[in-house]
Each structure stands twice: as C-alpha cells, then as structure tokens.
Amino acid sequence: MVPSAAARRDPPARPKRPSAQLPIDRISEANYSFGMDSLEQAGRDLERLEKQLRTLLEEVGKLREENESLLARQESLVAERAALVAKNEEARSRVEAMIHRLKALEQF
C-alpha cells in the first residue's frame, strides 16, 4: 500500500526518554511552579527595594532640609561674629583713645 499524503507529512516519532526522567507534564508543572516562585520572589524583592528606596529618599529629604537649615544658621553666626568682632575693635579703639587722653592730662 501507498502511504497517504498526511502520513508522509507527519514528523518522525521521538525517541523515548529514560524512565528516570519526569514525564513532560511534571516537567512543565515544575518549570511553571519554579517560574511563578521566581516571579513572586522577584516581585517581593522589588517591593522590598521600593520600600527601601522610599525610606532612603525620605531620609535624603530630611538631611537636605537639615543641611540647608544648618547652612543658614552658620551664615547667621558668621555674620553675627563679624558684627561682634567689629564692635570689639571699636570698643578697643575707644578704650585706647581714653587711655591716651588720660596720659595727656597727667602730663599737665
């Protein structure tokens, strides 16, 4: 008999696997389960990283505000110190001038 056209197009049969291997449905199930576990784990990791990132961003914001506050305070203190140094120099000049006048009065 002549084989039909459909029979000629069929792919050759696959060789059988050794019995130690899992059946194809078990392999697919295991791979799918592993894939889902892996995806779920990746999702949990991503959520954990996102939470850590939010926490870090909040800390960065707080530190930035604190840094700006400290810089403003430093500028204020530097300006205050400069004013106090100027007042101190003015007071010193006045005291020295008084001492010179007193010495000049003693000489008369």
Backbone bond lengths (Angstrom), bond angles and torsions (degrees), N, CA, C in turn:
res aa  C-N    CA-C-N  psi(-1)  N-CA   C-N-CA  omega(-1)  CA-C   N-CA-C  phi
1 M - - - 1.434 - - 1.505 110.78 -
2 V 1.308 113.65 150.30 1.458 120.31 179.46 1.517 107.47 -93.81
3 P 1.332 117.73 130.36 1.467 118.33 179.10 1.511 110.20 -68.13
4 S 1.345 115.00 148.19 1.459 119.75 -179.84 1.518 110.44 -71.72
5 A 1.328 116.06 166.65 1.467 121.26 -179.59 1.523 110.67 -63.42
6 A 1.326 118.55 -39.29 1.468 122.23 -179.92 1.514 110.29 -64.70
7 A 1.294 116.70 -38.20 1.466 120.01 -179.18 1.512 110.58 -68.16
8 R 1.333 117.09 -32.64 1.454 119.68 179.91 1.528 112.01 -72.45
9 R 1.322 117.73 -27.72 1.466 120.53 -178.30 1.530 113.34 -84.44
10 D 1.282 117.75 -14.60 1.463 120.27 -178.62 1.525 109.55 -63.61
11 P 1.346 116.62 139.16 1.462 118.71 179.06 1.517 110.19 -69.25
12 P 1.296 115.51 155.43 1.466 117.71 179.69 1.535 109.66 -65.45
13 A 1.285 115.26 151.96 1.471 120.18 -179.53 1.528 109.67 -66.50
14 R 1.348 114.78 143.30 1.473 119.12 179.02 1.521 109.52 -78.82
15 P 1.320 115.22 149.52 1.465 116.94 175.80 1.531 109.29 -69.68
16 K 1.289 116.23 149.17 1.458 120.78 -179.43 1.520 109.65 -73.75
17 R 1.350 113.30 145.46 1.461 119.31 178.22 1.528 109.32 -80.83
18 P 1.317 114.87 156.83 1.467 116.49 174.24 1.526 109.45 -64.02
19 S 1.297 117.34 152.86 1.459 121.67 -174.75 1.530 112.03 -68.43
20 A 1.299 120.02 -15.65 1.468 122.67 -178.61 1.526 111.05 -71.48
21 Q 1.315 117.80 -20.91 1.459 120.17 -179.11 1.510 110.39 -83.30
22 L 1.361 114.30 156.42 1.457 119.99 178.32 1.518 110.23 -73.00
23 P 1.315 117.95 150.19 1.460 119.72 172.87 1.519 109.81 -62.87
24 I 1.316 116.90 158.73 1.463 121.83 -174.99 1.515 112.36 -58.42
25 D 1.343 118.47 -38.08 1.459 119.64 -179.58 1.526 110.46 -67.01
26 R 1.301 118.67 -33.88 1.472 121.83 177.65 1.527 110.42 -71.52
27 I 1.315 117.04 -37.41 1.458 120.76 177.92 1.521 109.47 -65.02
28 S 1.311 117.17 -46.34 1.463 120.81 179.78 1.512 110.41 -61.94
29 E 1.328 116.02 -42.91 1.464 120.45 -179.99 1.525 110.01 -63.07
30 A 1.331 116.80 -43.81 1.454 120.61 -179.72 1.532 109.97 -64.68
31 N 1.330 117.81 -44.10 1.463 120.53 179.46 1.518 111.10 -64.89
32 Y 1.317 116.47 -41.72 1.463 120.23 179.39 1.514 109.60 -63.60
33 S 1.320 116.34 -45.97 1.462 120.76 179.44 1.526 109.65 -61.53
34 F 1.311 116.64 -44.27 1.462 119.80 179.04 1.524 110.01 -62.89
35 G 1.325 116.28 -41.50 1.458 120.36 178.53 1.510 111.64 -62.48
36 M 1.321 117.33 -42.40 1.465 120.65 179.28 1.516 110.36 -67.29
37 D 1.346 116.12 -43.92 1.463 118.58 177.82 1.518 110.31 -60.08
38 S 1.313 114.66 -42.03 1.459 119.73 179.72 1.529 110.82 -64.31
39 L 1.333 116.60 -43.01 1.466 120.37 178.76 1.522 110.87 -66.49
40 E 1.323 116.06 -42.09 1.465 119.34 178.22 1.522 110.43 -63.36
41 Q 1.325 116.43 -42.72 1.471 120.38 178.89 1.521 110.00 -64.01
42 A 1.323 116.81 -41.98 1.466 120.58 178.47 1.525 109.77 -62.85
43 G 1.351 116.62 -40.13 1.463 120.46 177.82 1.517 111.27 -63.40
44 R 1.336 116.75 -43.38 1.477 120.27 178.30 1.523 110.27 -64.02
45 D 1.333 115.84 -42.92 1.472 119.74 178.63 1.525 110.65 -61.36
46 L 1.325 115.34 -42.15 1.458 120.05 179.94 1.526 110.92 -64.20
47 E 1.329 117.39 -42.56 1.464 121.35 177.65 1.528 110.73 -62.88
48 R 1.340 116.07 -41.83 1.467 120.25 179.06 1.534 110.26 -63.70
49 L 1.317 116.35 -43.86 1.465 120.23 178.56 1.528 111.26 -64.62
50 E 1.337 115.94 -38.86 1.458 120.19 178.44 1.527 110.26 -63.69
51 K 1.317 116.85 -41.48 1.468 121.19 178.00 1.534 110.34 -63.79
52 Q 1.325 116.07 -44.47 1.458 119.79 178.31 1.520 110.64 -62.79
53 L 1.325 116.72 -40.06 1.460 120.93 179.84 1.522 110.65 -64.06
54 R 1.352 116.71 -43.37 1.468 120.09 176.92 1.521 110.77 -59.86
55 T 1.339 116.25 -44.62 1.463 121.15 179.38 1.524 110.38 -61.02
56 L 1.320 116.19 -45.39 1.470 120.07 179.11 1.525 111.42 -63.26
57 L 1.328 116.80 -41.18 1.469 119.95 179.12 1.524 110.94 -64.20
58 E 1.346 117.04 -38.97 1.461 119.95 176.39 1.525 110.60 -63.15
59 E 1.339 116.08 -43.88 1.463 120.40 178.65 1.528 111.15 -63.06
60 V 1.324 116.74 -41.69 1.466 120.76 177.92 1.523 109.98 -61.27
61 G 1.333 117.06 -42.46 1.464 120.92 178.09 1.523 111.51 -61.86
62 K 1.338 116.04 -45.28 1.469 119.74 178.48 1.525 111.08 -62.68
63 L 1.319 116.13 -44.12 1.471 120.04 179.91 1.526 111.25 -65.27
64 R 1.336 116.70 -37.37 1.465 120.41 178.39 1.533 110.04 -63.44
65 E 1.349 116.18 -45.30 1.465 120.11 178.21 1.526 110.87 -62.30
66 E 1.338 115.59 -44.19 1.464 119.75 179.65 1.526 110.20 -62.96
67 N 1.317 116.82 -41.64 1.460 121.30 179.90 1.529 110.62 -62.69
68 E 1.347 116.74 -44.45 1.468 120.40 178.45 1.522 110.41 -62.23
69 S 1.324 116.67 -41.37 1.458 121.19 178.74 1.533 110.83 -63.05
70 L 1.324 115.15 -44.21 1.471 119.11 179.94 1.529 111.61 -66.06
71 L 1.334 117.01 -38.72 1.462 120.10 177.80 1.531 110.98 -64.30
72 A 1.337 116.33 -41.60 1.466 119.77 177.76 1.523 110.12 -63.72
73 R 1.332 115.70 -42.52 1.480 120.11 178.77 1.528 109.98 -63.21
74 Q 1.307 117.21 -41.38 1.463 121.05 179.18 1.527 110.34 -62.04
75 E 1.335 117.30 -45.34 1.462 120.39 178.29 1.521 110.57 -59.77
76 S 1.323 115.87 -42.22 1.462 120.75 178.99 1.527 110.61 -62.23
77 L 1.314 116.88 -44.88 1.470 120.74 -179.75 1.525 111.75 -66.58
78 V 1.319 116.98 -37.73 1.465 120.48 178.44 1.533 109.58 -64.39
79 A 1.329 115.83 -43.06 1.468 119.65 178.69 1.532 110.25 -65.11
80 E 1.334 116.50 -42.45 1.471 120.41 178.51 1.526 110.84 -62.72
81 R 1.330 116.73 -41.28 1.468 120.76 178.70 1.524 110.40 -63.30
82 A 1.321 116.54 -43.07 1.464 120.05 179.52 1.529 110.06 -61.39
83 A 1.339 117.18 -40.92 1.472 120.65 178.44 1.519 110.32 -65.03
84 L 1.330 117.49 -41.51 1.474 120.85 179.27 1.527 111.52 -66.68
85 V 1.321 117.16 -39.08 1.476 120.11 177.25 1.522 109.39 -63.22
86 A 1.338 116.90 -41.88 1.469 120.05 179.06 1.525 110.68 -63.39
87 K 1.340 117.68 -43.62 1.468 121.06 178.22 1.525 110.47 -63.50
88 N 1.316 116.62 -40.06 1.469 121.16 178.83 1.529 110.55 -61.91
89 E 1.321 116.52 -44.43 1.473 120.30 178.21 1.527 110.61 -63.14
90 E 1.320 117.03 -41.42 1.469 120.85 178.71 1.529 110.14 -62.59
91 A 1.335 117.05 -44.08 1.468 120.73 179.35 1.525 109.91 -64.13
92 R 1.309 117.65 -40.98 1.468 121.12 179.03 1.528 110.63 -62.22
93 S 1.324 116.27 -43.75 1.472 120.01 178.52 1.528 110.85 -61.04
94 R 1.334 117.27 -42.03 1.470 120.57 179.80 1.524 110.68 -64.46
95 V 1.346 116.32 -43.72 1.470 119.61 179.83 1.528 109.53 -62.76
96 E 1.334 117.75 -44.47 1.468 120.40 179.19 1.532 110.54 -61.94
97 A 1.327 117.36 -40.79 1.465 120.64 178.32 1.528 110.53 -62.65
98 M 1.342 118.40 -41.67 1.463 121.82 177.92 1.523 110.86 -62.62
99 I 1.321 116.04 -42.38 1.470 119.93 180.00 1.526 109.51 -61.65
100 H 1.317 118.55 -44.12 1.467 121.71 178.68 1.534 110.62 -61.59
101 R 1.337 116.83 -42.45 1.475 119.43 179.37 1.523 110.63 -64.82
102 L 1.343 116.96 -41.49 1.471 120.16 179.06 1.530 110.62 -63.53
103 K 1.308 117.81 -41.74 1.456 120.74 178.10 1.521 109.81 -64.55
104 A 1.317 118.06 -38.49 1.460 121.37 179.39 1.538 109.71 -66.27
105 L 1.329 118.04 -38.15 1.457 121.26 178.13 1.525 111.98 -67.92
106 E 1.340 117.52 -35.16 1.467 120.68 178.87 1.529 111.01 -65.57
107 Q 1.274 118.04 -31.36 1.461 121.46 -176.42 1.530 110.76 -73.03
108 F 1.297 120.65 -16.76 1.462 121.36 178.77 1.441 109.91 -81.63
